[in-house]
Amino acid sequence: MSDKDNFLPLLGEDAEAIELHKGETLFKKGDKAIAVYVVKSGTLEIFDGAVVYETLGPGDIVGEMSFLDSGLPSATVVADEDSWILAIPRDQVTGRLHDDQGFAARFYHAIAMFLSLRLRDTSAHLGYGKVRLAEEDSDEIPDEILDKLAIAGHRFAILQERARSVSTG
């Protein structure tokens, strides 16, 4: 079974394409988390008060922290420009993870990679020293990290492709 076959059931008819206009809120800090979201087009800002933590673009996931820990969202997410978002209901994701251990392993690995990259970006942005991905004297990213990023990127390209077909179908 290909990676595409593994993701297609997750993005079935229960996934909802949401159009957000610039300035519209996807969800607010403290709201009940009902879905995991994939940015199809446009950009979203994640912020708390006046502080923008991150800007997300096509292929990025949002709502994964609340999905993982069942906590309420720790920030508000607003469209920075007109955007299309794919909402995958929490119960649909949970059911797919329960039914397919291979999918669950890939899903959690992809989420871990995204969270790791976000933490590295945040740490660097906040000035917590030089981010070191390889040996101290090396300017190159290790091949094993590049391979994992390439795989994660490919899988999310498939998600984007499927998301486009859901919104046009």
N, C-alpha and C positions, 0 to 999 in steps of 0.2 A: 504494500500500500504506500503511495507516495505521500510526501508532506502535504500536498494540496488536498488529497483525499482525507487526511487527518483533520484539516482545518474546516473543510466544507460543512460537515455536520454542525459545527459550533456556530457557523455564520448562516444558519438556515433561516427559515421564514420568521422565526421569533426575533431576529435582529432587526432593529429599527434604525433607519437613516433619519437623522435629525439635522435640520438646517438652522444654523444660528447666525444672526446678523451681528455686525460689529456692536459690541457693548452688551450683548445678551449673555445671561448667566446659564451655564450648563448645570452647575450645582453650587451650593453655598457651604461654607464651613459649618459643620455641625448637622447638615441635612442627612437624612437616612440615605445610605448608599444602596441603590437599586440595580446598578449595572456596572459593567466594565466598558470603557469607551475607547474607540480607536479613531484617531483623527484621520479623516479621509482627505480633506483639503482645507486650506486656510491655516490660521494659527490661533492658539488658545494661550491665555496667560494664567498662571497659577499664582495667586497672591493671598496675603493675609494683611488686612489693613491697607497701607500704602506701599507695602514691600512686595515687589514682583519677584517670586522665587525662580520662575522659569517660564520660558515661552516654548510651547510645543507645536510641532508641525506634522505634516502628513506621515503616517506610519507610527506615530507615538501613541502610547497608551496612557490613559488617565483613569483614576478610580481603582487602580490595582492595590494600593495600600489598604484601603478600606475593605477590599475584597479579601486580602490576605489575613488581616487581623480582626475583621468584623467590627472595627471601630468606625466612628463617624469621620467624615472627611476633615482633614486638618487645615484645609485651605479652600478658598473659593476659586472657581474656574470660570473665566469669562472669555468670550470670543474677542480677539484682538482685531479681527477682520471677518468678513463673511466667511463662514466655514460650514463644512459638512462633517458630521460625526456619526459613527456607527455605534449604537448602544446595544450591547449584548447583555440581556437580563442575567442578573446574579444567579437565579435558580437554574438557568440553562447552562451557564458555565459550570456550576457546582455538579449538575447531573452528568455533564460530559466528563469532568474530572473523575467522578466516582465510577463511571462505566468503562473508562479506557485508561489503564495505568500508563501506557506508553505516551498517550497524549498528555496525561497529567505531568509526567516527567519533563516532557518538552515545554509545556506551558510554564511550569514553575522555573525551569532553567531560563527561559526567555525573560520572565519577569525578574528573576535574580540579576540577569545581565543588564536589563534596563535600570533597575534600582542601583546597581553598582556604578554604572556610568553616570547616573544622576548624582550620586553621592560624590564621585570623583569631581564632577563639574562644580558642584556646590562647594566642596572643600577648596578647590582651586580658586573659585570666585571669592570666597570669604578670606582668602589669603593664608590658609593653613599650610603654607609651604609648598614646595614643588611636588606635583603629583608624579610618582615614580611607578611606571608600569613595567620597567625592565631593570637591568642592572644599572647602578648609579651612573656609570660613565657612558651608557648607551643612549642614543637618541632614537632607537627603533623600538617598536612595539613587538613583543614576542609573537612568533608565528602562531602559537596555540591560541592566543587571545584574538589575533586577526581571523583565524579560522572560525572561532566561535561567533565573532561579530558578523562575519560573512554569512554564516548559517542563519543567525537571528535576523539579519537584514533580508535574506531571501525569504524566510518564512513570513515576515511582515510585509514584504512586497506581494506575496500571495494574498495576505489579508486585505491589502489595499485593492488588489485586482478584484477580489470577491466583493468588497465593499462597493466598488464602482458598479459592479453588475447588479447588486441589490438595489442601488438607488436609481438605476436606469431601467431595471426590469420590471 
